[in-house]
Amino acid sequence: RGHVFYGWWMVAIGAAIQAVIAVLFNQAFGAYAAVLRKDFGWTRAELSGAFSMAGVESGILGPIVGWLLDRFGPRNVMLAGLVFLGGGLIGFAFIQSLAGFYVVYFVMSVGSTLGGFLSVTTALVSWFSRHRSKALGITQIGFAAGGLLIPVTVYCIEHFGWRETAFVSGIVMWAAC
């Protein structure tokens, strides 16, 4: 009475984390790919290789993340993931080669896998017994909202540069931790 169940605050935080990961990493790939092709002359195949590698990494890492979540809890795994993702974004700002891009994209992908969907879902499931589906559904709105914020990322890339945007994105990711 007179207060909001703490689990709903966790839903809001989970949605915010999903939105930040989406806008700064997952759904921002297309915006970065365009400027990387222009600056480095890389082909679409070379760039999409990193994106494909991230999908494979996520599938392989899934069972390991499950074990980590059971062993260390969602808070610690999520924190480690967001630190990796932030560090990867900062490293991305300094790449000079395709190999460097693949390395930092792998680090960002590991961070996204550790700090994203599975960790958020695990944290929320423990808070709800009655409104679990609703809570998880609302949290996933965060990922979609991140997609709606992509124009902000594109604006920053166009007006400040992709390296500066990636660097600041890493700092924002660390602040989200």
N, C-alpha and C positions, 0 to 999 in steps of 0.2 A: 504494500500500500504506500503510495506516494513516492515510489522509486521505480526505476526501470531495472529489470532483471539484468544482471551483469553479462549474461550470455549475449544479449542483444548489442552490448557495447563491443563484444568480441566479433560479432557479425560485421559491425561497422568498420572495425579495424581490419578484419580479413578482407572486406571489400576494398578498402583503401589500399592495402598491400597488393591485391590483385590488379587494381587500376594502375598503380605506380609501375609494377612489373610490365603490364601491357603497354603503357604509353612510352616507357623508356627503353624497352627491349623487344618483347615479342612482336608487337604490331608496328614498331618503328623500323623494322628491318628494311622495308621497301623504300622508305625515305633515305636511309643511309646507303642502300645499294645504288641508288641513282647517283649520288655524289661520289661514291667510291669508284663507280665505272668511269665517271668524268675525270676524277683526279688521278687515278692510277691506270686507267685503260683496261681494267680487268673485264673479262667476259661475264655474261650472265651465268654461264655454267660454273665458272670459278666461284662466283659469289653464292650461287645456290648450293654449291657443295657444302659450304659451312652451315647453311640452313638445314640441309639434309642430315649432316653430321649431328646437329643438335637434336633432331628427331630420334635418331638412332641412340644417341647418348641418353636421352630421356627414357626411352624404352628399356635400355640395359640397366640404367641406374635406379629404375622404379623399385625393384625388390630390395636393393641396398638401402634406399631411402626409407622403405617400410621398416627394415631392421633398425636403422638409425633412430627413427621415430619411436619405436618400441623401447629402445635402449636408453636414449637421451632425452626424449620428449620433444614435442613440436616447437616449443619456445627456443631451445638450443639449436635445433636443426634449422629452423627458420632464420635465426640470427646468423648462423654460419653461412647460409645460402645468400642472404642479403649482403653480407660482407663480401662474399665472392663476387656477386653480381656487381656491386658498387666498384670493387677493385678492377673487375673486368672492363667496366665502362670507362674507368679512368685510364686503364692500359690501352683501351681502344683509341683514345685520343692521341696516342703516341705511336701508332703503328706506322711502319714504313714499307712493309712487304706483305705479300699474300700469306706467307707462312705465319707471320706475326698476327695477321687478321684471324687465321684459323685458330691459333693458340688462344687469343683473347676471346674469340667467339665461343670456344669450348669452355673456357672459364666462366663466361657469362651464362652459358647454357646450364652448366652444373649449378651455378648459383640460383638460376631461375627454377630449376628442378627441386633443389633443396628448400628454397624459400617460398615456393609458390603453392600451387593447387593442393598437393598431397599434404603438406604441413598445415595449411589453413583448414582443410577438411578434417584432419585428425584433431586439431585443436577444437573445432566447433562441435564435433560429434560428442566429445566428452562433456560439453555444456548442456546439451539438449537431449531430452528423452521424448517430449511430446511434439515440439515444433521443429524437429530436426530437418525435415525436407524443406520447409519454408526458410529456415536459417541458411541452409546451403544454397538454395536458389537465390536468395537475396545477395549472398556473398558473391555469387558468380556475376551479378550485375556489375560488380566492380571491374571485371575483365572487359565487359562490353563498354563501360564508361571510359575505360582507358583507351579503347578504340576511338571513341568520340573525341578524345583529347589529342589525337594524332596531329591535327592541324597546328596545335601549339608546338609540337616537336618540329614539324616542317617549317613553321615560321622561325623558330630559333636556329635551325640549320641554315635557312636562307639568309637571315639577318646577322647572325653571329659567327657562323661557320660550324661545320660538322664536328671538328675537333673540340671546340669550346663547348658545344652542346653536349657532346659525349662526356667531357670532363665534369661539367656541372651536373649532368645526370647521375654520374657516380657519386658525387657529393650528396645529391638529393636522396639517392638510394641509401647511403649510409645514415643520413638523417632520419629516414623512415625506419631504420633499425631501432 
